[in-house]
């Protein structure tokens, strides 16, 4: 028995916890979950409970790929929501084609250029958002922070976005 459906998507929410970069998070996202034992899949009246493999398979990616890094998660030991301030790397250029299904159309490249980074500075209860954006094709990023716009370095865009201090 096989059950599948095709869904459109506008963004992908990637786990930061336990992953060090975009590639790790994508591998985590597409990994197959084995549903067996007490976690068997209920496949309706006809097929009842059965062992199953559950997962996401990408057939294509959109022209513009939005990635949301899940930096807030519930900590069961603390019984509270927590912010994950761990270092997490993302490249200036990302090739998503390794995460396509084996039978996907790979005649078009799925290579993406970084155009924006939304940063949350602070902790779960208080903080500040600002963004790094590349508004033109000249490759220059700017930091948009309330009413201030200033040119940003690639180091600021790629490296300086970790930690919990309010900025």
Secondary structure, 3 states (H helix, E strand, C coil): CCCCCCCCCCEEEEECCCCCEHHHHHHHHHCCEEECHHHCEECHHHHCEECEEECCCECCCCCCCEEEEECEEEECCCCEEEECCCCCECCCEEECHHHECCCCCCCCCCEEECCEEEEEEECCCCEEEEEEECCCCCCCEEEEECCEEEEECHHHHHHCCCCCCCC
